[in-house]
Amino acid sequence: GVQIGGHNFVQTGLPFTRQVKQIVVDVIKDNDEENVTERDSSYLRSDSIESSAGHSFRLDVRNWNKIDTRDALIFLPGFNSWLKHSLETFGQLLAMTPKLSRHVYPVLFAWPGAQVLTYRKASFISASENNKKYFLQMLTSLQSRGITNVHIVSHSLGAQTLMNCFEDVCGEPSPVAQCFGPARLAGDNASSALNLGKLVCRSITMLNPDFPSHAFRERGFQSIRRVTSLITIVGDKADQALFWSSLINGLVNGCGRSQPSVLDFEDRCEQRGLQAPLGRNINLLYLDETKGKGGTLASQSEGGGDGKAWLDCDVIDTTGLDTNVNDLRHSAFNVNSILLRDIEELVVTGKRAADRTTLLHKRGNIYEFCHAPSFIKF
């Protein structure tokens, strides 16, 4: 096909009845040619192209204006997700969300997800320097191709890759975080990040995240909140995969074994029993009054009158969903139509949970779906 300024003309395979001598694409009136900018003047040149048969034809493009690019949707798969499986999972999500698929360029950040018996190794790989380096290269490449708006979605152990990329370095934002401008304020459509020549992080969504809730409250949330104000955590209190994660990590913590720095928190070595993974302990996302920081970290909502300073993010409780949810309750995000519609609305419209159509407020920053479970009979 022929590509011109971001527009593709795909060959149809249909034969021409006559030999093509000239193709002209004229998108301005003749009397407007003097208004063509210097940047667009390069598209006015007329080049002769020699075909393989020895014939020549000419292509004229006059004042071609490149269309606006879509947002990029970056998906970070979880543990035990090899490349083919990750592509199928991500593809299924996009196939069931037509508005979303028309709104974004899908990008899969595939990292070595390991397998069942190598969970601890996968944890170290997800938080490795290589993952951080390659993620930074991906963002730089997207920006060089004209992408400005980015949405990030992680699943399960992919949350550790995400948080590792944004982890502060010596108290300063990481190189990945520095690719993005500051978080937009509510109702701010023209982000200052564009004026700074940086990417705009429209949203971060963490699906059933396998990440310590204490580490997230102490340091993790602050590292991503500085780049976006639309942070959503989707969890399930009955998530069986995260139960085994909490058991394994709890035993490791009790033995004092090392783990990636992004997973550390103050009382890790003193913790006994189960660790509290973020996706299973969704009711713990509030600031510790003795350690927490104020400002934008605390939600501006009332918080249900319980006196807690809830983190300024949206928590979606999917414990009540039972349609297309298997017994593991860990990977329903790409097959459950209720959850898919909410993810689609989140990315396409940029609305917070309080303004989306399918959610009900429970307390604090926690929401659940307006959906009756299957055991209710009418």
N, C-alpha and C positions, 0 to 999 in steps of 0.2 A: 504494500500500500504506500501511499504518499502521506507524509507527516508535515504539517505546516503549523508552527507556533502552538503546539499542543493539541491540534485537531487531526484526527486520523481519518483518512479516506481508504477504506478497505476495498481491495479488488473483488469484483463480483464474479469474475470468470466468464462473463458474457462477452462474446466477440463484437467488435465494432464493425459496422457495415462499410465504413470508410476509414481510411488512414487518418489518424488524429494529427493535425498540424499544430494546433494551438489550444491551450486551456487557459481561460481567463477567469479569475475570481475577483469580482469588483464589489467591494462592500461600502463604497462611498460614492457620492455624486461627483460628476466631473468638475463642478464648480467648487468642490470642497478640497481639491487636491492641494491647494496652497496651505491648508490648515494641518497638513500631515506633520507630525512632530519628527524630530531628528531620529528618535528611536524607531518610529514606524517606517521611516524612509527606506530602511534596508529591505523591507518587504516589497518595494516597488520595482526592484530590479527585474529584468527579463532575462532568464537564462535559457540557452538552447541545450537540450538534453539529447544525447545520441542514444538511440535504442540499439538492441543487439542485432536487429535486422538491417541496420544502416540508415534507417529513417530518423529524422530529427523532428522534435516538436518543442514548443515553447510554453512555459508556465509563467503566467503573470499573476501576482498576488498584490493587491493594492490596499494598503492601510488595514492589514489584518490585525485585529485586536484579540489577544489571547484571552480565553475565557478564564473566569476565576476557578482556582483549584478547589477541590473538596478538602474536607478535614481528613486527617490520617487517624485511623483506629488501630492502635498497637495492642496485640494480644500476647500475653505471657502465659503459656500453659504451665501446668503443675507437674507434680511427681508422677513418674511412670507414664509419661506421655511422649512417645517417640514422634518423629516428624510426621509420618503418615497419619497417625492417630490425631495429632494436634491439628493438622490441616482439615481432617474430616470433622472434628469437633467445631472448629472455627467456621468452617464452611456451612455446617448445619445451622449454626446461630445466624449467619447472614442470610441463608436461604429462607428462614422463617421470619425474618424482619425486613420486608421489602423496602420500607422507608429508610431504614438504617443503611442498607446496602447501597441505596442510591445517594446517600448523603456523605459516605466516607470512602476512602481508599483503605482496604484492609491490609494490615501488615502483621505478619507473624514473626515474633522474636523467639526462635526455637533455640533452646539450650539443652545440654545433655541431661535429660530428666531421670536417668537411672531406672532401676527396677525394684521390685518388692524387697529383696534382701539387702539392698544397698541404700536404704533410706538415709542413713547418717551421711554417707558419702554425697548423696544428692543434695543434702542440706549445705554442705561445704561448697559444692559446685555452684549452687544457686547464688551464693554470696561471694563468689570469687572475683578477683580483679579482672580476669578475662571477660566475664559477663559484663562487668561495668564498662570495660574498654569498648566492647563490641556494641553495647547499647548506645554509648556516646557516638560512635562512628555512624550508627544508624540514624540518630537524630541529626547529625551534621549533614548526612547525605539527603535526608528528607528536606531539610531547609535549603540546601543548594538546588533542589529541584522545584522550589517555589512553594513548598508546603509551609503554612504558618500556624494552623490550628491542629492540635494533637489531643486525642483522647487515649487514655491508657486503661486497659482492662487486664487484670491478673486473675488467675485461678489457683487455689491451693498453694503449693510451694512456690509458685511463680511470684507470690507476694514477697518472698524473701529476696528474689532477684530485684524486684521493684524497690524495696526499701533499702537494699544494699546500694543501688545506683544513686539514691538520693541521700544516703547517709552523710552527715556533715564530716568534713575533714579539718581537724584541728580547730573546731568551733566555727568554721566557715562553710558556706554552701558548697556542695560537691560540684565537680565540673559538669555533671549532668544537670544539676539544678540551675547552674549558671547559664545553661542554654535557654532557659525559660525566663520570661519577664515576671514581674510580681503578680500575685493573684489579683484577679479583677474584683472590683467591688460590685455589689448587687446593682443591676441595671446599667452597668458600664459596658456598652457595646463596642466602643472604640478603645481597645486596651492600649495602655502606654507601652506594652511590650513591643508592639509593631513599630512604634516610634524609635525604640531602642535597637531595632533590627534583630529581635529575639523571637523565639517560638512562643506561642500562647498555649498553655495547658488548659484545655476547656474542662476536662473532668478526669478524675481517677476513680475507678470502680474496682473493688476487691471482692471477688467471688469466693466464698468459703475459704478465707485466707488462713494458711498454716503459718502463723507468725505469733510470737508471744504477746499477749495483750498488755503485760506490764511494760515490755520494751516499747511497744507502740505508744503507750500513754506517756512514758518518760521522755522519749526522744524521737521516735519514728513519726508520730503525727505532725510534730512541728516541722520536720524536714520536708514534708509534702504539702503542708498547708500554706507555706510561703509561695508556692507556685500556682495553686488553684484553690478556689473557695467551694468547689463542687466535688466533695469526697463522699463516696458511698461505699458502705460495707454491707455485703449480703451474707447472712449467716444462718445457721440452723443449730438449735440447741441439741438436736438428736443426731448430729453428724457423726457417723461411726468411724469414718476414716480419721477425723480429727481426734476422736477418742484414743485411738491407738497411737497417734502422734503425741498426744499429751502424756500417755503412759511411758512411751520410750524416752521422750525428752525429760520427763520427770525423774526417771531412773538415772539418766545421764547427769542431770543437775545434782541429784543427791550424792552421786559419786565424785562430784567435783571435776568432771571431764570438761575439756575445752570445747568451745563452739565458736562460730563466726561472731565477730565483734558486734555486728548489727543486731544480733539476738540477745546480747547481754543486757541485764538490768541489775539494779542494786542488790536485790535480795535473792539472786538466782541460786547461789550456792547454798543458802540457808533454806531454800524452798524444799519441802518434802511432799511426796505424793505426786499427784498429777500436775503437769504444767497447764496453764490456761491459754489455749490457742484462741486467737482472735475470732475466728469464724464460729466457734462453739460457745464462747463466753461474750456474747454481744451485749450483755447488760453491764459490763464493766468499763464502758467507754466514757468515763468522766475523770476530771482532774482530781488528783490526790491533793487535798487542801494543804498538806504539810510540805509537798514537793512541787505542786503544780505552778504553772505560770499563767498570768492573766492575759489580757489583750484579746487577740483574735482566736486564741485556742479555745476559749469557752464559747458555748453557743449563746446566741442572742435571745433564744426563746426562754420561756419561763421554766422549762424543765420539769413540769408536772408538780411543782410545789413541794418537792422533796428536799430542797436545799442543796442539791448536788450541782456542781459546775460541769455540765455535760460538754463533751468535746463538740466543736463546731463541724459536725459531719452528720450524714444521714445513715442510720442503721436500719436495714430491712430484715425483719425476722420472717424466715420462710418455714418455720417449724410447722405451721398449720397447713402447708401445701401438701397434697398427696396425689395429685394427678401427674402421671409420667415422672414419678419420683421413686427410684428404687430403694431397696432396704439400706443401702449404704448412705443415702441422703447427702451425697457429696458432689454430684456432677449433673444436676438437673437443669443447669442454666441454659443448655442448648436444646432442650426438648420440652420443657414446661412452658406452655404458651402464655401463661399469666406472667411469669417472670420475664419472658422474652419481650412481651409488650412493654413492660416497665423499663427494661434496659433500652429498648428502642426509643421510648419517649424521653428518657434521661439524656441520651446522646444527641438526639435530633433537636430537641427543644431547649436543653440546658436548664430545665426546671429542677428545683429542689423537691424533696419528697413531699413537703407540705403542699405543693402546688400540683403534684401529679395526680392523675384521675383514679388510679386503682388502689391507692393506699389510705390507710386509716392510722391516725396517731395513737400510740399506746401511752407512752410516757417518755419524758426526757427527749432524747434524739432517736428513739426507737419507733419504727412504723411496721405495720403488717398489712397484708393484702386483704382487701374487702372481698373475701371469698369464703363460702361455707365449706367446711370439710365434708368428706364423703359420708361420714357416719351420721350426719344430721338428716333426718327423714321429714318430709313435708306431708 
